Amino acid sequence: MPRRKTPLREQTFRIGGMFVGLLLGLLIVLVPTLLGRGPDLPPAVIAIVIGFALVIAIGGLALGLALGRRIVGERIEAALREPAGRWKHGSLTVTPGHLSFQPYRWQMRIPRGAPIEIDVDELGDDTGVRPPWKHVLSINPQLHIVTVASPQGNRELAALPSHLEELRERLSGAQVQPQS
């Protein structure tokens, strides 16, 4: 059962964050030169450095997205928390009526600790509730938050809207059809 690809519009925050990091890195390296406090470099050399960095960044982004999709495979990436607790990022392995949440270390897709097993009674509706912008450094503001009711207690789950649709289908046991 091949997993559907995440729409590009749902990855804009992640991709934008990577480009902001690239631009900040370039500025840190090039500002001293541009202000005349660093080594004197001709404008052509500066343009070549910027062009090379952009080519490497775009290639790295494409490779990173492809490898990330391969590493995650059939699992669904999400964040989980007890109500009003801290978000834990990880991946979900879903079977009808059951979630297995494998936490990540530092949001880097490195598994940490034992999986959290959750028997799901009900998955709340996607009402479009999102994390507040003040938490932008700890959770993607594009994620939608839903409530997961279980015998182990209620939890909040945050995932991209397309992942929530897929999660709902897998929990109900419906066959997920790949999008063309």
N, C-alpha and C positions, 0 to 999 in steps of 0.2 A: 504494500500500500504506500505509494510514493507520497511524500509530504508536499503540500502546496507551497509555492514560493510566497514570501512576504512581499506585498506590494511595495514598490519603491517609495511611494508617498508616506508609508508608515515607517520608513527608515530615515527620513530626513533629519531628525534630531541627531541620530547617531552619526550620519555622514557629515552633517554640519559641524558637529563637535570635532570630528577628525580634521576638517579643513581649518577650523579656528585654531586648533593646536598647531597645525602646519604653519599658518600665517604668523602666529605668535613666535614660533621658533625661528622663522625667517627674520622677523623684525628684531628679535634679540641678537641675532648674528649680524644683521646688516645695518642696524641703526648707528652703531659707533662709526662705521665706515661712512654712512651718509652724512653724519654730523661732523665729519672731519677729525674724529678722535681716534679712529682706527687706522689700519694700513690704507694707503692710497690705492684704490682699485679703480680702474677705468670702468665707465658705465657698461661696456660690453661684457666685462667679466661678471659684474653684478647681474646683468640680464641672463647670462648663461647659468649662473648659480640658481637663480629663481626658476628658470625654465627646467633645469635638471631636477630640482626639488619637486616641482609640480608633476613632471613625468613619473618620477619615483613614487610620489604620493598617490597618483591616480592608479598606477599599476599595483601598488601595495593595497589600495582600497579594494580593487577588483579581486585580487588574490585573497585578501582577508575575508571578504564576503563569501567567496566560493568555499574557502576552507572552513569558515564558520558554519555554513550550511551543511557541509559534509560531516563535521564533528558532531553537530546537534542531531542530525539524522531525523528519525521519527519522533523525537521528543519535542515538546513545546517549551520555549523559553518563557519564563514568567517571574514575578516577584510575589512572595507570600509573607504574610504577617498575621500575628494575633491582633485583634482590634486595638488600635492605638499603640501598637508595638513598633519595633523596627522592621524595615523591609529586609528580607533575605532574598537574594537573587539566585536563580537556579533553573533547572529544567524539570519538566513534568513528563513522566511516563504514564500514559493514560490507558486504562482498560475500562469496560463498562462498569460504572458505579464506584471506581477506585482511582485515586491519584497517588503516585509515588513521586515526591518532590526531592530532588537531589540538589542541595545547596552548592553554590559556587564560592570559591575563595576570591575575594576582591573583584567580583564581576568579570573574571577572566576565563570562564569556562573550565576552571580547574576544580574538579569535585572536592568537597570538603565535608567530612563526617558521614554519618549514616543517613540514608534517605528517610524522609518523613513520610510515613504511610497514612493516607487519609481515605476513609470510606465516605463517599459523598452521598448525602441524602438529597441535596438540592443545590443547584448552581443558580445564583441570583441573576436577574435580568441585567443586560448591559444597558445602563441608563446614560452612559457617556460620562460618568463621574471620573475625573482625572486627579492625579496628585497635584497639590498646589505648587506654584512656581518657586516658592521658597525652599522646596526640597529638590530643586533641579540638579544639585550635585550628588544626590543619592539615588534618584529614580528618574527615569525618562518621563517627561510630562505628556508624552503622546499615549502612554498606557491608559487603559480603561480599567477601573476598579469594580470588581463584583464580589459578592459575599458567597462563601462556600459553607453551607450548613452540613455538619457531620456529627456523628455520635461523639467524636473526640472534642467537639466544641467548634464554634463558628470561627472562621478565618476570613481574611480579605486576600483576594488574588488580583494581581495587576498584570495585564498582558495586552498586546496589540489587538485591535478589534478582529482582524482576520484569525488570529490565534484563538480568541475566545469562541468564534464560530466553530472552528475545528475542534476545540476542547469540548464544546457542548455536543457536537456530533459523536465524538468518540465516547463520551460518558454515557450517552444514550445507546451506544452500540450500533449506530448508523454507519453504513459504509461511506468513507470519505472518498469522493471522486476528485481526481486531479484536475486543476483548472488548465484550460488550453490557452 
